[in-house]
Amino acid sequence: MEGKLKKFGFEVSEKIEKDPPSYSIKGVVSFLNENTIEDDRRLAISLGLGDPSRFKCFRTTAIAEDAVIEAIRSAKFNSYAPTGGIFPARKAIAEYLSNDLHYQLSPEDIYVTVGCKHAMEVTVKVLARPEANILLPRPGFRNYETFANLHHLEFRFFDLLPERGWEVDLDAVEAIADENTIAMVIINPGNPCGSVYSYEHLSKIAETARKLGILVVADEVYGHIVFGSKPFVPMGVFGSTVPVFTLGSISKRWLVPGWRLGWLATSDPTGLLRKCGIADSIKNVLGPSPLSPTFIQAAVPEILQKTTEEFFSKTIDILRAASALCYDKLKEIPSITCPQKAEGSMFVLVKLNLSLLEDIEDDMEFCLKLAKEESLVLLPGVTVGLKNWLRITFAVEQSSLEDGLGRLKSFCERHEKKTIA
Ligand SMILES: *Cc1c(COP(=O)(O)O)cnc(C)c1O
């Protein structure tokens, strides 16, 4: 057995892994969690992962809970759903997305997936061709890379520019694209940057993609979660300029990541994707894939149509205040620079000024010592493609955020180089 496993490249090792197993977000966060102080009188605080649903103030709306309970009680949704999702769910998602467009998506443009992450994997699988490559943002969301590796799709990175509100460096996109580039990914509102793209910037992205002859994959899982001056503009608005794969889910806006319901929408008013057989290709990929639970799908029309503005604005108000608190507190820490106050999503990305710190080599060491000394978990930037930065999640209860930022400040003060007066 061992010989066989070795033959196929599985490493046999007695060594117990002490280092983080990989630079996956979950891997690094659980490694850091294990390193928080065990008998600390203070509770460990995690500003590492973006899952606010465990806090009371981020409970989903009763409308969503009731819709799911009713779907279960009806006993009408105990069967497998068809590939692509049950019709009422596809129709409701098409209508929900069309509210922000000047054309109508049809239920056939919608594919229900097991959360947005599944929509990401389906997208990568559909686009994976032997010679093809896809362009990914840096910093970004690691799963795109992981899926591209898994399904043998070459990827290349373009930078986002912190000094320009984390906009896409479109010159870099043009420089790295070639005749084999099939698509570029944007994440708006941004994870890990907390950025929100303006209409003008999205329009430039669309023009660039059109010029290069590539599709745009728009990860809009944080769609409508904006609290700055810019409104949320979906990439699908530019569907006539360039066909768009819009990826989304109810995980973030409705605060139910465990419900596993997302979508892939083809925003393609010119019908190009359908003509090229992309729709068939999506169905082929979805065929053997897992399905989102049928009773959750059945609850989707109620969830999308009936949720009140009050519920959304309550969440947005909490996030706006949390983002502002973060920005103000971080300004008091000389060894951390925050180039841009978060205007969307649940994160802010900040730069470590290592030259001001002693005995800290990089972001990973910073986060490890922070966990050990303060029982505070932050995400090192390496996990999102930007070494020596930190991603801070502010979608937590306000008292934890205040406490966490206080701990961060005292940690930095303790480790800052002492200047000789
Ligand atoms: C959370 C997240 C996802 C995954 O969403 P699910 O619906 O929970 O699968 C996808 N993309 C980004 C950028 C995310 O932050």
The ligand as a Tripos MOL2 file, in Angstrom:
@<TRIPOS>MOLECULE
LIG
   15    15     1     0     0
SMALL
NO_CHARGES

@<TRIPOS>ATOM
      1 C1        -17.1510   34.3840    0.4160 C.3       1 LIG1
      2 C2        -16.7000   34.5280   -1.0080 C.ar      1 LIG1
      3 C3        -17.0870   33.5980   -1.9820 C.ar      1 LIG1
      4 C4        -17.8330   32.3270   -1.6430 C.3       1 LIG1
      5 O1        -19.1630   32.5320   -1.4160 O.3       1 LIG1
      6 P1        -20.1400   31.3150   -1.0120 P.3       1 LIG1
      7 O2        -21.4690   31.7140   -1.5130 O.co2     1 LIG1
      8 O3        -20.0860   31.1890    0.4720 O.co2     1 LIG1
      9 O4        -19.6320   30.0860   -1.6840 O.co2     1 LIG1
     10 C5        -16.7200   33.8360   -3.2920 C.ar      1 LIG1
     11 N1        -15.9840   34.9040   -3.6410 N.ar      1 LIG1
     12 C6        -15.5540   35.8050   -2.7270 C.ar      1 LIG1
     13 C7        -14.7320   36.9690   -3.1600 C.3       1 LIG1
     14 C8        -15.8930   35.6340   -1.3720 C.ar      1 LIG1
     15 O5        -15.4310   36.4800   -0.4580 O.3       1 LIG1
@<TRIPOS>BOND
     1     1     2 1
     2     2     3 ar
     3     2    14 ar
     4     3     4 1
     5     3    10 ar
     6     4     5 1
     7     5     6 1
     8     6     7 2
     9     6     8 1
    10     6     9 1
    11    10    11 ar
    12    11    12 ar
    13    12    13 1
    14    12    14 ar
    15    14    15 1
@<TRIPOS>SUBSTRUCTURE
     1 LIG1         1 GROUP 0 **** ****
